[in-house]
Amino acid sequence: MSNRRQAKNRQLQTISNQLAAHGLTLRGGFAFGDEEAAPLSPEGRPAKSALLVGQAGAAPWPHFMKWRQSQPRDLPNPLDTWSRQIIDEVAAHFGASAVYPSDKPYQPFQQWAMRAEALKPSPLGILMHPEYGLWHAYRGALLFAGEIPIQGVRNPIHLCDLCVGKPCLKSCPVGAYSEEGFAYETCLGHVRGADGGPCRSGGCLDRNACPYGVDYRYPAEVQAFHMASFADL
């Protein structure tokens, strides 16, 4: 292995370690093709490679909650704000730029994730991970002007193909998810309504019905936080 590649691998490990200190993790990466309209690197040129940053399970939650105690109670989008603070610091340290799912113009994060980890969507639209199931997320991406030695993922098992009963399509009391897609207004009305207490306190019943990745399932308080954000409660 060349000295340059060894240095790049050490850089990857250092990035991973810095993110892990906050409960975040590298979620794979990829190289942009020469003909792609890639977002800009710090040098102002199209990026050559990207590393996705996210989480597995609720590992960031204790770090986020500790940070939140020192923030205004009415701070908008606190989880996004915390994620940006951590990832921006890592990006600055390693000469990368950072982009986020909520940034405009919106970047194709789901397509990037499928490319980086060879994942496929579940019937709920959330990407199904062979270990984490539905209990993972992407918080941002680091963009580099140069190439990064990224180990590709080949043909992981798509657990949804092995699931015969599809309980994720049968547990919602208002049938918000179906083969036709997600009935957003139906879901939102139910969560906000008198009968939506179980969803507000414990999260999406369809998502919780999935039999995979249960060791990474978000605790009820984490699911309630995300549901409140979704429903603007």
C-alpha positions as CSV (number, residue, x, y, z in Angstrom):
1,M,0.0,0.0,0.0
2,S,1.4,3.4,-1.0
3,N,2.2,6.0,1.7
4,R,-0.4,8.3,0.2
5,R,-3.1,5.7,0.5
6,Q,-2.0,4.9,4.0
7,A,-2.3,8.6,4.9
8,K,-5.8,8.7,3.4
9,N,-6.8,5.6,5.4
10,R,-5.5,7.2,8.6
11,Q,-7.5,10.3,7.7
12,L,-10.7,8.3,7.3
13,Q,-10.1,6.6,10.7
14,T,-9.5,10.0,12.4
15,I,-12.7,11.4,10.9
16,S,-14.6,8.3,12.1
17,N,-13.2,8.7,15.6
18,Q,-14.1,12.4,15.8
19,L,-17.6,11.7,14.7
20,A,-17.9,8.7,17.0
21,A,-17.2,10.9,20.0
22,H,-20.6,12.5,19.3
23,G,-22.5,9.3,18.5
24,L,-22.2,9.9,14.8
25,T,-20.7,7.5,12.2
26,L,-19.4,7.5,8.7
27,R,-22.0,5.8,6.5
28,G,-19.9,5.0,3.5
29,G,-19.0,7.2,0.5
30,F,-18.4,7.3,-3.2
31,A,-16.6,9.2,-5.9
32,F,-18.4,11.5,-8.3
33,G,-18.0,10.8,-12.0
34,D,-16.3,13.3,-14.2
35,E,-19.6,14.1,-16.0
36,E,-21.7,14.5,-12.8
37,A,-23.0,17.9,-11.6
38,A,-21.4,17.4,-8.2
39,P,-21.7,20.1,-5.5
40,L,-18.7,22.3,-4.9
41,S,-15.7,21.4,-2.8
42,P,-14.1,24.0,-0.5
43,E,-11.8,25.0,-3.5
44,G,-14.8,26.1,-5.4
45,R,-14.5,23.2,-7.9
46,P,-16.9,20.2,-8.2
47,A,-16.3,17.7,-5.5
48,K,-14.5,14.5,-6.4
49,S,-15.7,12.4,-3.5
50,A,-18.3,12.4,-0.7
51,L,-18.5,10.7,2.7
52,L,-21.9,10.4,4.3
53,V,-22.4,11.1,8.0
54,G,-25.2,9.6,10.0
55,Q,-26.2,7.5,12.8
56,A,-27.0,3.9,13.7
57,G,-29.8,3.6,16.3
58,A,-30.0,6.4,18.9
59,A,-26.3,6.7,19.6
60,P,-26.2,10.5,19.2
61,W,-29.1,11.1,21.5
62,P,-27.2,11.4,24.9
63,H,-24.8,13.8,23.2
64,F,-27.5,15.8,21.6
65,M,-29.6,16.1,24.8
66,K,-26.5,17.3,26.8
67,W,-25.9,20.0,24.2
68,R,-29.6,20.9,24.1
69,Q,-29.6,21.7,27.9
70,S,-27.5,24.8,27.1
71,Q,-29.6,26.0,24.2
72,P,-32.8,28.2,24.2
73,R,-35.9,26.1,24.7
74,D,-37.5,27.6,21.6
75,L,-34.5,26.9,19.3
76,P,-35.9,25.8,15.9
77,N,-34.7,22.5,14.5
78,P,-32.4,21.7,17.3
79,L,-31.2,18.3,16.1
80,D,-30.3,19.8,12.7
81,T,-28.5,22.6,14.4
82,W,-26.5,20.3,16.6
83,S,-25.7,18.0,13.6
84,R,-24.4,21.0,11.6
85,Q,-22.3,22.2,14.5
86,I,-20.5,18.8,14.8
87,I,-20.2,18.1,11.1
88,D,-19.1,21.6,10.2
89,E,-16.2,21.3,12.8
90,V,-15.1,18.0,11.3
91,A,-15.3,19.4,7.8
92,A,-13.3,22.5,8.7
93,H,-10.6,20.3,10.3
94,F,-10.2,18.1,7.3
95,G,-10.5,20.7,4.5
96,A,-13.9,19.5,3.4
97,S,-17.2,21.2,2.8
98,A,-20.4,20.0,4.4
99,V,-23.9,19.7,3.0
100,Y,-27.1,18.7,4.7
101,P,-30.5,17.1,3.7
102,S,-32.3,20.4,4.6
103,D,-30.0,22.6,2.5
104,K,-31.2,24.3,-0.7
105,P,-30.7,23.4,-3.4
106,Y,-31.6,20.0,-2.1
107,Q,-29.0,17.3,-2.7
108,P,-30.2,13.7,-3.6
109,F,-29.2,12.2,-0.2
110,Q,-31.3,9.1,-0.6
111,Q,-29.7,8.3,-3.9
112,W,-26.3,9.1,-2.4
113,A,-27.0,6.7,0.5
114,M,-28.1,4.0,-1.9
115,R,-24.9,4.5,-3.8
116,A,-22.6,4.6,-0.8
117,E,-24.1,1.6,1.0
118,A,-25.9,-0.3,-1.8
119,L,-29.2,0.0,0.2
120,K,-32.8,-0.2,-1.2
121,P,-36.0,1.5,0.1
122,S,-38.4,-0.4,2.4
123,P,-42.1,-0.2,1.7
124,L,-42.1,2.8,4.1
125,G,-39.6,4.6,1.9
126,I,-36.9,4.5,4.6
127,L,-33.8,2.7,3.3
128,M,-33.5,-0.8,4.7
129,H,-30.1,-1.6,6.2
130,P,-29.0,-5.2,6.6
131,E,-28.0,-4.7,10.2
132,Y,-29.8,-1.5,11.5
133,G,-33.1,-2.2,9.8
134,L,-35.1,1.0,9.6
135,W,-33.3,2.5,12.7
136,H,-30.7,4.7,11.1
137,A,-30.4,8.1,9.5
138,Y,-28.2,10.4,7.5
139,R,-27.2,13.8,9.0
140,G,-25.0,15.3,6.4
141,A,-22.1,14.7,3.9
142,L,-18.5,15.7,3.7
143,L,-17.3,16.8,0.2
144,F,-13.7,16.6,-0.8
145,A,-11.8,18.1,-3.7
146,G,-9.7,14.9,-4.0
147,E,-10.3,11.2,-4.1
148,I,-10.9,9.3,-0.9
149,P,-10.1,5.5,-0.7
150,I,-13.6,4.2,0.0
151,Q,-14.3,0.5,0.3
152,G,-17.4,-0.3,-1.7
153,V,-20.3,-2.4,-0.6
154,R,-21.4,-5.2,-2.8
155,N,-24.9,-6.7,-3.0
156,P,-26.0,-6.6,0.6
157,I,-29.1,-8.6,1.6
158,H,-32.3,-6.6,1.1
159,L,-34.2,-7.8,4.1
160,C,-37.6,-6.6,2.7
161,D,-37.2,-9.3,0.0
162,L,-37.1,-11.9,2.7
163,C,-40.1,-10.5,4.6
164,V,-43.3,-12.3,3.5
165,G,-45.9,-10.8,5.8
166,K,-44.9,-7.1,5.4
167,P,-46.2,-6.1,8.9
168,C,-45.0,-2.6,8.1
169,L,-48.0,-2.2,5.8
170,K,-50.5,-3.5,8.2
171,S,-50.1,-1.8,11.6
172,C,-51.1,1.8,10.9
173,P,-54.7,2.4,12.1
174,V,-55.4,4.7,9.1
175,G,-53.4,2.8,6.5
176,A,-51.1,5.7,5.8
177,Y,-48.5,3.4,4.0
178,S,-49.5,1.2,1.1
179,E,-48.2,0.0,-2.2
180,E,-49.5,3.3,-3.6
181,G,-47.2,5.3,-1.4
182,F,-47.4,7.5,1.7
183,A,-50.7,9.3,2.5
184,Y,-49.1,12.3,4.2
185,E,-52.2,14.2,5.0
186,T,-53.9,11.1,6.4
187,C,-51.0,10.3,8.6
188,L,-50.6,13.9,9.8
189,G,-54.3,14.2,10.7
190,H,-54.3,11.0,12.7
191,V,-51.1,11.9,14.6
192,R,-52.5,15.3,15.5
193,G,-56.0,13.9,16.4
194,A,-57.6,12.4,19.4
195,D,-56.6,8.8,18.4
196,G,-53.0,9.6,17.6
197,G,-51.7,9.2,21.2
198,P,-49.8,5.9,20.6
199,C,-48.0,7.4,17.6
200,R,-47.2,10.6,19.4
201,S,-45.7,8.9,22.4
202,G,-44.1,5.8,20.8
203,G,-43.5,6.6,17.1
204,C,-44.9,5.2,13.8
205,L,-46.6,1.9,14.4
206,D,-45.8,0.7,10.9
207,R,-42.1,1.4,11.4
208,N,-42.1,-0.3,14.8
209,A,-43.8,-3.4,13.3
210,C,-40.7,-4.1,11.2
211,P,-39.0,-7.3,12.6
212,Y,-35.5,-6.2,11.5
213,G,-32.9,-4.2,13.3
214,V,-34.8,-4.3,16.6
215,D,-31.5,-3.9,18.7
216,Y,-31.2,-0.5,17.1
217,R,-34.8,0.7,17.5
218,Y,-35.0,4.2,18.8
219,P,-36.3,4.5,22.4
220,A,-39.8,5.8,22.8
221,E,-38.6,9.3,23.8
222,V,-36.5,9.6,20.6
223,Q,-39.4,8.5,18.5
224,A,-41.7,10.9,20.3
225,F,-39.3,13.7,19.5
226,H,-39.2,12.9,15.8
227,M,-43.0,12.5,15.7
228,A,-43.5,15.9,17.3
229,S,-41.1,17.4,14.7
230,F,-43.0,15.7,11.9
231,A,-46.4,16.9,13.2
232,D,-45.2,20.3,14.4
233,L,-46.6,19.7,17.8
